[in-house]
């Protein structure tokens, strides 16, 4: 079983950080690749972020108003692969 990092993605060329607004899953939930994991706010909009792999979610970063740098892990998925 592999562990996959879920990172805060870069969705705009000049984006350096974002805010994790809301989780759509909780630790222990089983997800499939492409399922919506969380909402992220950028300077321009709010976006849904999808699961990069199928498996079980663990270790979620808490929602707060704090800026999170692009590329920072915000959760992990224990992959089925």
C-alpha positions as CSV (number, residue, x, y, z in Angstrom):
1,X,0.0,0.0,0.0
2,X,1.4,3.4,-1.0
3,X,0.8,6.7,0.8
4,X,-0.1,9.6,-1.5
5,X,0.4,13.2,-0.4
6,X,-2.5,15.5,-1.1
7,X,-1.0,19.0,-1.7
8,X,-2.4,22.4,-2.0
9,X,-2.3,22.8,-5.8
10,X,-1.1,25.7,-7.9
11,X,-4.1,26.7,-10.1
12,X,-2.8,30.0,-11.4
13,X,0.6,31.1,-12.7
14,X,1.1,33.8,-10.0
15,X,-0.5,31.8,-7.2
16,X,1.8,31.3,-4.2
17,X,-0.7,30.3,-1.5
18,X,-4.3,29.6,-0.8
19,X,-6.8,29.1,2.1
20,X,-8.3,25.7,2.9
21,X,-12.0,26.7,3.3
22,X,-13.8,23.4,3.9
23,X,-13.2,19.6,3.9
24,X,-15.7,17.5,2.0
25,X,-14.3,14.3,3.6
26,X,-13.0,13.3,7.0
27,X,-10.2,11.1,8.2
28,X,-11.0,7.4,7.6
29,X,-13.2,8.0,4.7
30,X,-12.7,6.0,1.5
31,X,-12.3,8.1,-1.6
32,X,-12.0,7.4,-5.3
33,X,-9.6,9.3,-7.6
34,X,-11.5,12.4,-8.8
35,X,-13.7,12.7,-5.7
36,X,-13.9,16.2,-4.3
37,X,-11.7,16.5,-1.1
38,X,-11.8,20.1,-0.2
39,X,-12.6,23.7,-1.2
40,X,-9.7,26.1,-1.5
41,X,-9.8,29.9,-1.8
42,X,-7.4,31.7,-4.0
43,X,-7.0,35.5,-4.5
44,X,-9.4,35.1,-7.4
45,X,-12.0,32.4,-6.6
46,X,-13.0,29.3,-4.6
47,X,-12.2,26.0,-6.2
48,X,-12.9,22.3,-5.5
49,X,-9.8,20.1,-5.3
50,X,-10.0,16.4,-6.3
51,X,-8.4,13.3,-4.9
52,X,-5.3,12.3,-6.8
53,X,-5.7,8.6,-6.0
54,X,-8.2,6.1,-4.5
55,X,-7.8,4.9,-0.9
56,X,-8.4,6.0,2.7
57,X,-8.0,9.6,3.9
58,X,-5.8,10.3,6.9
59,X,-4.2,13.3,8.7
60,X,-6.2,16.3,7.4
61,X,-4.9,19.8,8.0
62,X,-7.4,21.7,10.0
63,X,-9.5,24.4,8.3
64,X,-8.5,27.9,9.3
65,X,-8.1,31.4,7.8
66,X,-4.3,30.8,7.5
67,X,-2.6,31.0,4.1
68,X,-1.0,27.7,3.0
69,X,1.8,27.7,0.6
70,X,1.3,26.0,-2.8
71,X,2.7,22.4,-2.7
72,X,2.2,22.0,1.1
73,X,0.7,18.6,2.0
74,X,-2.7,19.0,3.5
75,X,-3.7,15.3,3.8
76,X,-2.5,11.8,2.9
77,X,-4.3,8.9,1.2
78,X,-3.4,5.3,1.9
79,X,-3.7,4.2,-1.7
80,X,-5.3,0.9,-2.8
81,X,-2.5,0.5,-5.3
